[in-house]
Amino acid sequence: MAGVPRENESGWQQFIDRNLMPSGALISAAILSAHSGATWAKSQGFPVLSTEVATVLTKDNFMSPSVPHNNHIRVGDQKFMCTHADAYCVCGNGANGGGVILVKTKQCVIVGIYGKTLPRMAVKVVEDLGAYLMTSGY
């Protein structure tokens, strides 16, 4: 993996383009600021997020497992039923068989949306990038 870019550098896009999307396991992905919810990088087709939705994705979902379990996980106009939530990772299933995974590092939240096929691979790709960023101090 390439080196970790600084906040707001276009280098974040390389993680989407070179690490997440080429796996073929994700429909769309984004990297958001864990502090502000701002979108640092995203793939084509990733929904535009309101400030409120971005805050829930990047902060509220990781504060307490009951938040995503009680309120579902919303990404744009898509709603996912929470299947797992802890301080590092939140996962959910969609009505059409796909799902979402969110992985939080010190500075960012990686969001991956996947379809019916390859859910384990989708989770692994997002978790691997999260682990890389955390070991890089990010």
LINZITA-V890184 format. One record per pair of residues at least 6 apart in sequence whose C-alpha atoms are under 6 Angstrom apart, sorted by the first residue. I is the first residue (numbers start at 1). J is the second residue. Records with the same first field share a line. If there is no record, write none. Layout:
I = J / J
This chain:
5 = 11
8 = 40
12 = 41
13 = 41
25 = 118 / 122
26 = 113 / 114 / 122
27 = 113 / 114
28 = 43 / 46 / 113
29 = 42 / 43 / 111 / 112
30 = 41 / 42 / 110 / 111
31 = 40 / 41 / 109 / 110
32 = 38 / 39 / 40 / 108 / 109
33 = 108
34 = 58 / 107 / 108 / 109
37 = 54 / 55 / 58
47 = 76
49 = 76
61 = 67 / 68
62 = 87
65 = 85 / 86
68 = 82
69 = 82
72 = 80 / 81 / 82
73 = 79 / 80
80 = 92 / 93 / 94
81 = 92 / 93
82 = 91 / 92
83 = 91 / 92
84 = 90 / 91
88 = 103 / 104
89 = 102 / 103
90 = 101 / 102
91 = 100 / 101
92 = 99 / 100
93 = 99
97 = 116
98 = 114 / 115 / 116
99 = 113 / 114
100 = 112 / 113
101 = 111 / 112
102 = 110 / 111
103 = 109 / 110
105 = 134
106 = 138
107 = 138
